Amino acid sequence: MVGMTFGYGVYVCHGYVTFSLLSHEFRHVQQYEQAGSIAAYLPAYLEQVVTVGYDNAPFEIDARAHERPDR
Ligand SMILES: [Zn+2]
């Protein structure tokens, strides 16, 4: 994991900034907005990851679907 998003805070490890990663993380920002708050989103996100795993979590599948290719 080289990127993490908390609300409007997008954190990316130094040297790993790519267009595809940023577009993925910005989709998580939109997911936070749709949930209404960090407090509403984060428990739902973590429950998905715990129950079906990171790769199969619906929020992750959605974020991957909105990744834009690197140039
Ligand atoms: Zn993600």
N, CA, C, O and the ligand as a Tripos MOL2 file, in Angstrom:
@<TRIPOS>MOLECULE
protein
  285   283    72     0     0
PROTEIN
NO_CHARGES

@<TRIPOS>ATOM
      1 N           0.8480   -1.1790    0.0000 N.3       1 MET1
      2 CA          0.0000    0.0000    0.0000 C.3       1 MET1
      3 C           0.8890    1.2360    0.0000 C.2       1 MET1
      4 O           1.6980    1.4240    0.9080 O.2       1 MET1
      5 N           0.7400    2.0610   -1.0010 N.am      2 VAL2
      6 CA          1.5620    3.2650   -1.0890 C.3       2 VAL2
      7 C           0.7350    4.5330   -0.9980 C.2       2 VAL2
      8 O           1.2770    5.6380   -0.9810 O.2       2 VAL2
      9 N          -0.6120    4.3670   -0.9390 N.am      3 GLY3
     10 CA         -1.4900    5.5160   -0.8190 C.3       3 GLY3
     11 C          -2.5530    5.2850    0.2330 C.2       3 GLY3
     12 O          -2.9770    4.1540    0.4700 O.2       3 GLY3
     13 N          -2.9790    6.3730    0.8650 N.am      4 MET4
     14 CA         -4.0270    6.2890    1.8900 C.3       4 MET4
     15 C          -4.7890    7.6050    1.8850 C.2       4 MET4
     16 O          -4.2070    8.6810    1.7480 O.2       4 MET4
     17 N          -6.0930    7.4970    2.0370 N.am      5 THR5
     18 CA         -6.9360    8.6920    2.0250 C.3       5 THR5
     19 C          -7.7810    8.7360    3.2840 C.2       5 THR5
     20 O          -8.4130    7.7500    3.6640 O.2       5 THR5
     21 N          -7.7800    9.9040    3.9300 N.am      6 PHE6
     22 CA         -8.6580   10.1630    5.0710 C.3       6 PHE6
     23 C          -9.4110   11.4480    4.7620 C.2       6 PHE6
     24 O          -8.8500   12.5380    4.8730 O.2       6 PHE6
     25 N         -10.6640   11.3310    4.3780 N.am      7 GLY7
     26 CA        -11.4320   12.5180    4.0120 C.3       7 GLY7
     27 C         -10.7930   13.1890    2.8050 C.2       7 GLY7
     28 O         -10.6510   12.5800    1.7440 O.2       7 GLY7
     29 N         -10.4070   14.4600    2.9780 N.am      8 TYR8
     30 CA         -9.7370   15.1800    1.8880 C.3       8 TYR8
     31 C          -8.2120   15.0490    1.9570 C.2       8 TYR8
     32 O          -7.5030   15.6200    1.1280 O.2       8 TYR8
     33 N          -7.7240   14.3230    2.9140 N.am      9 GLY9
     34 CA         -6.2850   14.1170    3.0450 C.3       9 GLY9
     35 C          -5.8540   12.8860    2.2700 C.2       9 GLY9
     36 O          -6.2360   11.7650    2.6070 O.2       9 GLY9
     37 N          -5.0600   13.0960    1.2370 N.am     10 VAL10
     38 CA         -4.5380   11.9940    0.4160 C.3      10 VAL10
     39 C          -3.0390   11.9020    0.6780 C.2      10 VAL10
     40 O          -2.2990   12.8590    0.4500 O.2      10 VAL10
     41 N          -2.6070   10.7560    1.1530 N.am     11 TYR11
     42 CA         -1.2010   10.5570    1.5140 C.3      11 TYR11
     43 C          -0.5960    9.4970    0.6050 C.2      11 TYR11
     44 O          -1.1160    8.3870    0.4890 O.2      11 TYR11
     45 N           0.5100    9.8580   -0.0370 N.am     12 VAL12
     46 CA          1.1790    8.9530   -0.9580 C.3      12 VAL12
     47 C           2.6530    8.8990   -0.5830 C.2      12 VAL12
     48 O           3.2820    9.9320   -0.3510 O.2      12 VAL12
     49 N           3.1940    7.7020   -0.5260 N.am     13 CYS13
     50 CA          4.6110    7.5450   -0.2130 C.3      13 CYS13
     51 C           5.4680    8.2750   -1.2430 C.2      13 CYS13
     52 O           5.1830    8.2690   -2.4410 O.2      13 CYS13
     53 N           6.5210    8.8990   -0.7370 N.am     14 HIS14
     54 CA          7.4350    9.6380   -1.5960 C.3      14 HIS14
     55 C           7.9460    8.7410   -2.7240 C.2      14 HIS14
     56 O           8.4110    7.6260   -2.4870 O.2      14 HIS14
     57 N           7.8530    9.2430   -3.9370 N.am     15 GLY15
     58 CA          8.3430    8.5000   -5.0930 C.3      15 GLY15
     59 C           7.3060    7.5970   -5.7470 C.2      15 GLY15
     60 O           7.6050    6.9240   -6.7330 O.2      15 GLY15
     61 N           6.0830    7.5770   -5.2030 N.am     16 TYR16
     62 CA          5.0620    6.6780   -5.7460 C.3      16 TYR16
     63 C           3.8660    7.4130   -6.3500 C.2      16 TYR16
     64 O           2.8380    6.7990   -6.6340 O.2      16 TYR16
     65 N           3.9970    8.7070   -6.5450 N.am     17 VAL17
     66 CA          2.8860    9.4650   -7.1200 C.3      17 VAL17
     67 C           2.7380    9.1190   -8.5960 C.2      17 VAL17
     68 O           3.6530    9.3240   -9.3930 O.2      17 VAL17
     69 N           1.5770    8.5970   -8.9380 N.am     18 THR18
     70 CA          1.2410    8.3320  -10.3350 C.3      18 THR18
     71 C          -0.1750    8.8340  -10.5770 C.2      18 THR18
     72 O          -0.9520    9.0220   -9.6420 O.2      18 THR18
     73 N          -0.4930    9.0470  -11.8430 N.am     19 PHE19
     74 CA         -1.8350    9.4880  -12.1970 C.3      19 PHE19
     75 C          -2.8590    8.4340  -11.7840 C.2      19 PHE19
     76 O          -3.9220    8.7790  -11.2670 O.2      19 PHE19
     77 N          -2.5570    7.1570  -12.0030 N.am     20 SER20
     78 CA         -3.5120    6.1000  -11.6490 C.3      20 SER20
     79 C          -3.7260    6.0330  -10.1400 C.2      20 SER20
     80 O          -4.8560    5.8460   -9.6890 O.2      20 SER20
     81 N          -2.6650    6.1810   -9.3550 N.am     21 LEU21
     82 CA         -2.8190    6.1390   -7.8980 C.3      21 LEU21
     83 C          -3.6230    7.3310   -7.4010 C.2      21 LEU21
     84 O          -4.5100    7.1750   -6.5620 O.2      21 LEU21
     85 N          -3.3190    8.5290   -7.9170 N.am     22 LEU22
     86 CA         -4.0650    9.7100   -7.4700 C.3      22 LEU22
     87 C          -5.5350    9.6070   -7.8570 C.2      22 LEU22
     88 O          -6.4050    9.9640   -7.0620 O.2      22 LEU22
     89 N          -5.8250    9.1270   -9.0560 N.am     23 SER23
     90 CA         -7.2300    9.0020   -9.4580 C.3      23 SER23
     91 C          -7.9440    7.9750   -8.5790 C.2      23 SER23
     92 O          -9.1230    8.1440   -8.2680 O.2      23 SER23
     93 N          -7.2530    6.9300   -8.1820 N.am     24 HIS24
     94 CA         -7.8110    5.9370   -7.2600 C.3      24 HIS24
     95 C          -8.1140    6.5860   -5.9020 C.2      24 HIS24
     96 O          -9.2090    6.4370   -5.3580 O.2      24 HIS24
     97 N          -7.1370    7.2950   -5.3780 N.am     25 GLU25
     98 CA         -7.3190    7.9140   -4.0560 C.3      25 GLU25
     99 C          -8.3840    9.0080   -4.0990 C.2      25 GLU25
    100 O          -9.1330    9.1800   -3.1370 O.2      25 GLU25
    101 N          -8.4570    9.7470   -5.2010 N.am     26 PHE26
    102 CA         -9.4890   10.7900   -5.3060 C.3      26 PHE26
    103 C         -10.8910   10.1830   -5.3880 C.2      26 PHE26
    104 O         -11.8650   10.8160   -4.9810 O.2      26 PHE26
    105 N         -10.9950    8.9690   -5.9080 N.am     27 ARG27
    106 CA        -12.2960    8.2870   -5.8720 C.3      27 ARG27
    107 C         -12.6840    7.9760   -4.4250 C.2      27 ARG27
    108 O         -13.8580    8.0430   -4.0610 O.2      27 ARG27
    109 N         -11.6840    7.6350   -3.6060 N.am     28 HIS28
    110 CA        -11.9890    7.4340   -2.1890 C.3      28 HIS28
    111 C         -12.4730    8.7400   -1.5520 C.2      28 HIS28
    112 O         -13.3410    8.7140   -0.6800 O.2      28 HIS28
    113 N         -11.9240    9.8740   -1.9780 N.am     29 VAL29
    114 CA        -12.4200   11.1640   -1.4730 C.3      29 VAL29
    115 C         -13.9070   11.2980   -1.7960 C.2      29 VAL29
    116 O         -14.6970   11.7160   -0.9490 O.2      29 VAL29
    117 N         -14.2790   10.9450   -3.0140 N.am     30 GLN30
    118 CA        -15.6880   11.0170   -3.3940 C.3      30 GLN30
    119 C         -16.5290   10.0530   -2.5480 C.2      30 GLN30
    120 O         -17.6590   10.3700   -2.1760 O.2      30 GLN30
    121 N         -15.9760    8.8850   -2.2510 N.am     31 GLN31
    122 CA        -16.6900    7.9320   -1.3920 C.3      31 GLN31
    123 C         -16.9140    8.5270    0.0010 C.2      31 GLN31
    124 O         -17.9880    8.3780    0.5840 O.2      31 GLN31
    125 N         -15.8840    9.2020    0.5250 N.am     32 TYR32
    126 CA        -16.0490    9.8840    1.8150 C.3      32 TYR32
    127 C         -17.1540   10.9250    1.7250 C.2      32 TYR32
    128 O         -17.9960   11.0220    2.6180 O.2      32 TYR32
    129 N         -17.1540   11.7040    0.6490 N.am     33 GLU33
    130 CA        -18.1810   12.7380    0.4940 C.3      33 GLU33
    131 C         -19.5740   12.1160    0.4490 C.2      33 GLU33
    132 O         -20.5090   12.6270    1.0640 O.2      33 GLU33
    133 N         -19.7040   11.0120   -0.2820 N.am     34 GLN34
    134 CA        -21.0030   10.3590   -0.3820 C.3      34 GLN34
    135 C         -21.4510    9.8080    0.9680 C.2      34 GLN34
    136 O         -22.6450    9.7950    1.2690 O.2      34 GLN34
    137 N         -20.4990    9.3520    1.7820 N.am     35 ALA35
    138 CA        -20.8330    8.8310    3.1100 C.3      35 ALA35
    139 C         -21.1970    9.9620    4.0680 C.2      35 ALA35
    140 O         -21.9550    9.7590    5.0170 O.2      35 ALA35
    141 N         -20.6580   11.1450    3.8180 N.am     36 GLY36
    142 CA        -20.9930   12.2970    4.6420 C.3      36 GLY36
    143 C         -19.9510   12.6900    5.6600 C.2      36 GLY36
    144 O         -19.9310   13.8350    6.1110 O.2      36 GLY36
    145 N         -19.0860   11.7670    6.0310 N.am     37 SER37
    146 CA        -18.0430   12.0970    7.0060 C.3      37 SER37
    147 C         -17.0420   10.9450    7.0830 C.2      37 SER37
    148 O         -17.3090    9.8300    6.6350 O.2      37 SER37
    149 N         -15.8930   11.2490    7.6620 N.am     38 ILE38
    150 CA        -14.9100   10.1940    7.9050 C.3      38 ILE38
    151 C         -15.5070    9.1630    8.8600 C.2      38 ILE38
    152 O         -15.3270    7.9590    8.6770 O.2      38 ILE38
    153 N         -16.2140    9.6430    9.8740 N.am     39 ALA39
    154 CA        -16.8070    8.7520   10.8800 C.3      39 ALA39
    155 C         -17.8390    7.8080   10.2640 C.2      39 ALA39
    156 O         -18.0230    6.6930   10.7530 O.2      39 ALA39
    157 N         -18.5020    8.2330    9.2130 N.am     40 ALA40
    158 CA        -19.4870    7.3680    8.5620 C.3      40 ALA40
    159 C         -18.8230    6.4010    7.5900 C.2      40 ALA40
    160 O         -19.2430    5.2510    7.4620 O.2      40 ALA40
    161 N         -17.7820    6.8740    6.9050 N.am     41 TYR41
    162 CA        -17.1600    6.0660    5.8550 C.3      41 TYR41
    163 C         -16.1960    5.0180    6.3930 C.2      41 TYR41
    164 O         -16.2590    3.8490    6.0130 O.2      41 TYR41
    165 N         -15.3190    5.4380    7.2670 N.am     42 LEU42
    166 CA        -14.2090    4.5560    7.6550 C.3      42 LEU42
    167 C         -14.6580    3.2240    8.2660 C.2      42 LEU42
    168 O         -14.0990    2.1890    7.9030 O.2      42 LEU42
    169 N         -15.6330    3.2010    9.1680 N.am     43 PRO43
    170 CA        -16.0780    1.8900    9.6850 C.3      43 PRO43
    171 C         -16.6400    0.9900    8.5840 C.2      43 PRO43
    172 O         -16.4110   -0.2200    8.5990 O.2      43 PRO43
    173 N         -17.3700    1.5670    7.6340 N.am     44 ALA44
    174 CA        -17.9220    0.7680    6.5350 C.3      44 ALA44
    175 C         -16.8030    0.2180    5.6630 C.2      44 ALA44
    176 O         -16.8310   -0.9440    5.2580 O.2      44 ALA44
    177 N         -15.8170    1.0640    5.3790 N.am     45 TYR45
    178 CA        -14.6720    0.6360    4.5740 C.3      45 TYR45
    179 C         -13.9190   -0.4930    5.2750 C.2      45 TYR45
    180 O         -13.6180   -1.5180    4.6630 O.2      45 TYR45
    181 N         -13.6200   -0.3030    6.5450 N.am     46 LEU46
    182 CA        -12.8550   -1.3200    7.2790 C.3      46 LEU46
    183 C         -13.6390   -2.6260    7.4150 C.2      46 LEU46
    184 O         -13.0510   -3.7070    7.3730 O.2      46 LEU46
    185 N         -14.9440   -2.5330    7.5740 N.am     47 GLU47
    186 CA        -15.7580   -3.7480    7.6480 C.3      47 GLU47
    187 C         -15.6610   -4.5300    6.3410 C.2      47 GLU47
    188 O         -15.5710   -5.7580    6.3520 O.2      47 GLU47
    189 N         -15.6790   -3.8170    5.2170 N.am     48 GLN48
    190 CA        -15.5230   -4.4840    3.9210 C.3      48 GLN48
    191 C         -14.1840   -5.2020    3.8450 C.2      48 GLN48
    192 O         -14.1220   -6.3670    3.4510 O.2      48 GLN48
    193 N         -13.1300   -4.5220    4.2160 N.am     49 VAL49
    194 CA        -11.7870   -5.0940    4.1180 C.3      49 VAL49
    195 C         -11.6560   -6.3240    5.0240 C.2      49 VAL49
    196 O         -11.0450   -7.3230    4.6440 O.2      49 VAL49
    197 N         -12.2300   -6.2380    6.2120 N.am     50 VAL50
    198 CA        -12.1380   -7.3560    7.1620 C.3      50 VAL50
    199 C         -12.9570   -8.5530    6.6780 C.2      50 VAL50
    200 O         -12.5340   -9.6970    6.8430 O.2      50 VAL50
    201 N         -14.1090   -8.3030    6.0910 N.am     51 THR51
    202 CA        -14.9990   -9.4090    5.7300 C.3      51 THR51
    203 C         -14.6610  -10.0470    4.3860 C.2      51 THR51
    204 O         -14.7590  -11.2660    4.2460 O.2      51 THR51
    205 N         -14.2720   -9.2600    3.4100 N.am     52 VAL52
    206 CA        -14.0220   -9.8500    2.0740 C.3      52 VAL52
    207 C         -12.5920   -9.6430    1.5840 C.2      52 VAL52
    208 O         -12.2200  -10.1420    0.5220 O.2      52 VAL52
    209 N         -11.7990   -8.9140    2.3490 N.am     53 GLY53
    210 CA        -10.4230   -8.6680    1.9550 C.3      53 GLY53
    211 C         -10.2820   -7.3940    1.1470 C.2      53 GLY53
    212 O         -11.2370   -6.9010    0.5470 O.2      53 GLY53
    213 N          -9.0810   -6.8820    1.1490 N.am     54 TYR54
    214 CA         -8.7980   -5.5910    0.4870 C.3      54 TYR54
    215 C          -9.1790   -5.6160   -0.9940 C.2      54 TYR54
    216 O          -9.8590   -4.7120   -1.4790 O.2      54 TYR54
    217 N          -8.7420   -6.6440   -1.7040 N.am     55 ASP55
    218 CA         -8.9700   -6.6900   -3.1530 C.3      55 ASP55
    219 C         -10.4450   -6.7920   -3.5180 C.2      55 ASP55
    220 O         -10.8660   -6.2820   -4.5560 O.2      55 ASP55
    221 N         -11.2330   -7.4520   -2.6640 N.am     56 ASN56
    222 CA        -12.6460   -7.6590   -2.9620 C.3      56 ASN56
    223 C         -13.5810   -6.6670   -2.2750 C.2      56 ASN56
    224 O         -14.7980   -6.7490   -2.4430 O.2      56 ASN56
    225 N         -13.0390   -5.7520   -1.5180 N.am     57 ALA57
    226 CA        -13.8780   -4.7500   -0.8550 C.3      57 ALA57
    227 C         -14.5590   -3.8890   -1.9190 C.2      57 ALA57
    228 O         -13.8840   -3.3650   -2.8050 O.2      57 ALA57
    229 N         -15.8800   -3.7350   -1.8480 N.am     58 PRO58
    230 CA        -16.5870   -2.9490   -2.8630 C.3      58 PRO58
    231 C         -16.0490   -1.5310   -3.0530 C.2      58 PRO58
    232 O         -16.0120   -1.0380   -4.1810 O.2      58 PRO58
    233 N         -15.6340   -0.8700   -1.9770 N.am     59 PHE59
    234 CA        -15.0690    0.4810   -2.1350 C.3      59 PHE59
    235 C         -13.7650    0.4290   -2.9280 C.2      59 PHE59
    236 O         -13.4700    1.3480   -3.6930 O.2      59 PHE59
    237 N         -12.9860   -0.6350   -2.7520 N.am     60 GLU60
    238 CA        -11.7410   -0.7570   -3.5140 C.3      60 GLU60
    239 C         -12.0170   -1.1070   -4.9830 C.2      60 GLU60
    240 O         -11.3700   -0.5810   -5.8890 O.2      60 GLU60
    241 N         -12.9730   -1.9900   -5.1980 N.am     61 ILE61
    242 CA        -13.3420   -2.3330   -6.5790 C.3      61 ILE61
    243 C         -13.8080   -1.0790   -7.3130 C.2      61 ILE61
    244 O         -13.4460   -0.8460   -8.4660 O.2      61 ILE61
    245 N         -14.6210   -0.2740   -6.6170 N.am     62 ASP62
    246 CA        -15.1080    0.9720   -7.2090 C.3      62 ASP62
    247 C         -13.9570    1.9290   -7.4910 C.2      62 ASP62
    248 O         -13.9120    2.5470   -8.5550 O.2      62 ASP62
    249 N         -13.0310    2.0560   -6.5520 N.am     63 ALA63
    250 CA        -11.9030    2.9680   -6.7630 C.3      63 ALA63
    251 C         -11.0270    2.4970   -7.9220 C.2      63 ALA63
    252 O         -10.5520    3.3160   -8.7090 O.2      63 ALA63
    253 N         -10.8100    1.1910   -8.0340 N.am     64 ARG64
    254 CA        -10.0150    0.6780   -9.1600 C.3      64 ARG64
    255 C         -10.7110    0.9410  -10.4860 C.2      64 ARG64
    256 O         -10.0620    1.2200  -11.4940 O.2      64 ARG64
    257 N         -12.0460    0.8510  -10.4780 N.am     65 ALA65
    258 CA        -12.8080    1.0900  -11.7070 C.3      65 ALA65
    259 C         -12.7020    2.5410  -12.1680 C.2      65 ALA65
    260 O         -12.9470    2.8420  -13.3370 O.2      65 ALA65
    261 N         -12.3360    3.4460  -11.2490 N.am     66 HIS66
    262 CA        -12.2270    4.8590  -11.5930 C.3      66 HIS66
    263 C         -10.7790    5.3170  -11.7500 C.2      66 HIS66
    264 O         -10.5170    6.5130  -11.8750 O.2      66 HIS66
    265 N          -9.8480    4.3780  -11.7440 N.am     67 GLU67
    266 CA         -8.4500    4.7520  -11.9790 C.3      67 GLU67
    267 C          -8.2840    5.1870  -13.4330 C.2      67 GLU67
    268 O          -8.8860    4.6190  -14.3450 O.2      67 GLU67
    269 N          -7.4820    6.1710  -13.6150 N.am     68 ARG68
    270 CA         -7.1530    6.6410  -14.9610 C.3      68 ARG68
    271 C          -5.7410    6.1560  -15.2860 C.2      68 ARG68
    272 O          -4.8840    6.0950  -14.4050 O.2      68 ARG68
    273 N          -5.5040    5.8160  -16.5410 N.am     69 PRO69
    274 CA         -4.1770    5.2800  -16.8870 C.3      69 PRO69
    275 C          -3.0720    6.3190  -16.7130 C.2      69 PRO69
    276 O          -3.2900    7.5200  -16.8740 O.2      69 PRO69
    277 N          -1.8830    5.8220  -16.3800 N.am     70 ASP70
    278 CA         -0.7250    6.7060  -16.3180 C.3      70 ASP70
    279 C          -0.3530    7.1300  -17.7220 C.2      70 ASP70
    280 O          -0.6080    6.4170  -18.6930 O.2      70 ASP70
    281 N           0.2460    8.2860  -17.8150 N.am     71 ARG71
    282 CA          0.6080    8.8030  -19.1390 C.3      71 ARG71
    283 C           2.0780    8.6060  -19.3960 C.2      71 ARG71
    284 O           2.5740    8.9780  -20.4590 O.2      71 ARG71
    285 ZN         -8.0720    2.1320   -2.4570 Zn       72 ZN72
@<TRIPOS>BOND
     1     1     2 1
     2     2     3 1
     3     3     4 2
     4     3     5 am
     5     5     6 1
     6     6     7 1
     7     7     8 2
     8     7     9 am
     9     9    10 1
    10    10    11 1
    11    11    12 2
    12    11    13 am
    13    13    14 1
    14    14    15 1
    15    15    16 2
    16    15    17 am
    17    17    18 1
    18    18    19 1
    19    19    20 2
    20    19    21 am
    21    21    22 1
    22    22    23 1
    23    23    24 2
    24    23    25 am
    25    25    26 1
    26    26    27 1
    27    27    28 2
    28    27    29 am
    29    29    30 1
    30    30    31 1
    31    31    32 2
    32    31    33 am
    33    33    34 1
    34    34    35 1
    35    35    36 2
    36    35    37 am
    37    37    38 1
    38    38    39 1
    39    39    40 2
    40    39    41 am
    41    41    42 1
    42    42    43 1
    43    43    44 2
    44    43    45 am
    45    45    46 1
    46    46    47 1
    47    47    48 2
    48    47    49 am
    49    49    50 1
    50    50    51 1
    51    51    52 2
    52    51    53 am
    53    53    54 1
    54    54    55 1
    55    55    56 2
    56    55    57 am
    57    57    58 1
    58    58    59 1
    59    59    60 2
    60    59    61 am
    61    61    62 1
    62    62    63 1
    63    63    64 2
    64    63    65 am
    65    65    66 1
    66    66    67 1
    67    67    68 2
    68    67    69 am
    69    69    70 1
    70    70    71 1
    71    71    72 2
    72    71    73 am
    73    73    74 1
    74    74    75 1
    75    75    76 2
    76    75    77 am
    77    77    78 1
    78    78    79 1
    79    79    80 2
    80    79    81 am
    81    81    82 1
    82    82    83 1
    83    83    84 2
    84    83    85 am
    85    85    86 1
    86    86    87 1
    87    87    88 2
    88    87    89 am
    89    89    90 1
    90    90    91 1
    91    91    92 2
    92    91    93 am
    93    93    94 1
    94    94    95 1
    95    95    96 2
    96    95    97 am
    97    97    98 1
    98    98    99 1
    99    99   100 2
   100    99   101 am
   101   101   102 1
   102   102   103 1
   103   103   104 2
   104   103   105 am
   105   105   106 1
   106   106   107 1
   107   107   108 2
   108   107   109 am
   109   109   110 1
   110   110   111 1
   111   111   112 2
   112   111   113 am
   113   113   114 1
   114   114   115 1
   115   115   116 2
   116   115   117 am
   117   117   118 1
   118   118   119 1
   119   119   120 2
   120   119   121 am
   121   121   122 1
   122   122   123 1
   123   123   124 2
   124   123   125 am
   125   125   126 1
   126   126   127 1
   127   127   128 2
   128   127   129 am
   129   129   130 1
   130   130   131 1
   131   131   132 2
   132   131   133 am
   133   133   134 1
   134   134   135 1
   135   135   136 2
   136   135   137 am
   137   137   138 1
   138   138   139 1
   139   139   140 2
   140   139   141 am
   141   141   142 1
   142   142   143 1
   143   143   144 2
   144   143   145 am
   145   145   146 1
   146   146   147 1
   147   147   148 2
   148   147   149 am
   149   149   150 1
   150   150   151 1
   151   151   152 2
   152   151   153 am
   153   153   154 1
   154   154   155 1
   155   155   156 2
   156   155   157 am
   157   157   158 1
   158   158   159 1
   159   159   160 2
   160   159   161 am
   161   161   162 1
   162   162   163 1
   163   163   164 2
   164   163   165 am
   165   165   166 1
   166   166   167 1
   167   167   168 2
   168   167   169 am
   169   169   170 1
   170   170   171 1
   171   171   172 2
   172   171   173 am
   173   173   174 1
   174   174   175 1
   175   175   176 2
   176   175   177 am
   177   177   178 1
   178   178   179 1
   179   179   180 2
   180   179   181 am
   181   181   182 1
   182   182   183 1
   183   183   184 2
   184   183   185 am
   185   185   186 1
   186   186   187 1
   187   187   188 2
   188   187   189 am
   189   189   190 1
   190   190   191 1
   191   191   192 2
   192   191   193 am
   193   193   194 1
   194   194   195 1
   195   195   196 2
   196   195   197 am
   197   197   198 1
   198   198   199 1
   199   199   200 2
   200   199   201 am
   201   201   202 1
   202   202   203 1
   203   203   204 2
   204   203   205 am
   205   205   206 1
   206   206   207 1
   207   207   208 2
   208   207   209 am
   209   209   210 1
   210   210   211 1
   211   211   212 2
   212   211   213 am
   213   213   214 1
   214   214   215 1
   215   215   216 2
   216   215   217 am
   217   217   218 1
   218   218   219 1
   219   219   220 2
   220   219   221 am
   221   221   222 1
   222   222   223 1
   223   223   224 2
   224   223   225 am
   225   225   226 1
   226   226   227 1
   227   227   228 2
   228   227   229 am
   229   229   230 1
   230   230   231 1
   231   231   232 2
   232   231   233 am
   233   233   234 1
   234   234   235 1
   235   235   236 2
   236   235   237 am
   237   237   238 1
   238   238   239 1
   239   239   240 2
   240   239   241 am
   241   241   242 1
   242   242   243 1
   243   243   244 2
   244   243   245 am
   245   245   246 1
   246   246   247 1
   247   247   248 2
   248   247   249 am
   249   249   250 1
   250   250   251 1
   251   251   252 2
   252   251   253 am
   253   253   254 1
   254   254   255 1
   255   255   256 2
   256   255   257 am
   257   257   258 1
   258   258   259 1
   259   259   260 2
   260   259   261 am
   261   261   262 1
   262   262   263 1
   263   263   264 2
   264   263   265 am
   265   265   266 1
   266   266   267 1
   267   267   268 2
   268   267   269 am
   269   269   270 1
   270   270   271 1
   271   271   272 2
   272   271   273 am
   273   273   274 1
   274   274   275 1
   275   275   276 2
   276   275   277 am
   277   277   278 1
   278   278   279 1
   279   279   280 2
   280   279   281 am
   281   281   282 1
   282   282   283 1
   283   283   284 2
@<TRIPOS>SUBSTRUCTURE
     1 MET1         2 RESIDUE 1 A MET
     2 VAL2         6 RESIDUE 1 A VAL
     3 GLY3        10 RESIDUE 1 A GLY
     4 MET4        14 RESIDUE 1 A MET
     5 THR5        18 RESIDUE 1 A THR
     6 PHE6        22 RESIDUE 1 A PHE
     7 GLY7        26 RESIDUE 1 A GLY
     8 TYR8        30 RESIDUE 1 A TYR
     9 GLY9        34 RESIDUE 1 A GLY
    10 VAL10       38 RESIDUE 1 A VAL
    11 TYR11       42 RESIDUE 1 A TYR
    12 VAL12       46 RESIDUE 1 A VAL
    13 CYS13       50 RESIDUE 1 A CYS
    14 HIS14       54 RESIDUE 1 A HIS
    15 GLY15       58 RESIDUE 1 A GLY
    16 TYR16       62 RESIDUE 1 A TYR
    17 VAL17       66 RESIDUE 1 A VAL
    18 THR18       70 RESIDUE 1 A THR
    19 PHE19       74 RESIDUE 1 A PHE
    20 SER20       78 RESIDUE 1 A SER
    21 LEU21       82 RESIDUE 1 A LEU
    22 LEU22       86 RESIDUE 1 A LEU
    23 SER23       90 RESIDUE 1 A SER
    24 HIS24       94 RESIDUE 1 A HIS
    25 GLU25       98 RESIDUE 1 A GLU
    26 PHE26      102 RESIDUE 1 A PHE
    27 ARG27      106 RESIDUE 1 A ARG
    28 HIS28      110 RESIDUE 1 A HIS
    29 VAL29      114 RESIDUE 1 A VAL
    30 GLN30      118 RESIDUE 1 A GLN
    31 GLN31      122 RESIDUE 1 A GLN
    32 TYR32      126 RESIDUE 1 A TYR
    33 GLU33      130 RESIDUE 1 A GLU
    34 GLN34      134 RESIDUE 1 A GLN
    35 ALA35      138 RESIDUE 1 A ALA
    36 GLY36      142 RESIDUE 1 A GLY
    37 SER37      146 RESIDUE 1 A SER
    38 ILE38      150 RESIDUE 1 A ILE
    39 ALA39      154 RESIDUE 1 A ALA
    40 ALA40      158 RESIDUE 1 A ALA
    41 TYR41      162 RESIDUE 1 A TYR
    42 LEU42      166 RESIDUE 1 A LEU
    43 PRO43      170 RESIDUE 1 A PRO
    44 ALA44      174 RESIDUE 1 A ALA
    45 TYR45      178 RESIDUE 1 A TYR
    46 LEU46      182 RESIDUE 1 A LEU
    47 GLU47      186 RESIDUE 1 A GLU
    48 GLN48      190 RESIDUE 1 A GLN
    49 VAL49      194 RESIDUE 1 A VAL
    50 VAL50      198 RESIDUE 1 A VAL
    51 THR51      202 RESIDUE 1 A THR
    52 VAL52      206 RESIDUE 1 A VAL
    53 GLY53      210 RESIDUE 1 A GLY
    54 TYR54      214 RESIDUE 1 A TYR
    55 ASP55      218 RESIDUE 1 A ASP
    56 ASN56      222 RESIDUE 1 A ASN
    57 ALA57      226 RESIDUE 1 A ALA
    58 PRO58      230 RESIDUE 1 A PRO
    59 PHE59      234 RESIDUE 1 A PHE
    60 GLU60      238 RESIDUE 1 A GLU
    61 ILE61      242 RESIDUE 1 A ILE
    62 ASP62      246 RESIDUE 1 A ASP
    63 ALA63      250 RESIDUE 1 A ALA
    64 ARG64      254 RESIDUE 1 A ARG
    65 ALA65      258 RESIDUE 1 A ALA
    66 HIS66      262 RESIDUE 1 A HIS
    67 GLU67      266 RESIDUE 1 A GLU
    68 ARG68      270 RESIDUE 1 A ARG
    69 PRO69      274 RESIDUE 1 A PRO
    70 ASP70      278 RESIDUE 1 A ASP
    71 ARG71      282 RESIDUE 1 A ARG
    72 ZN72       285 GROUP 0 **** ****
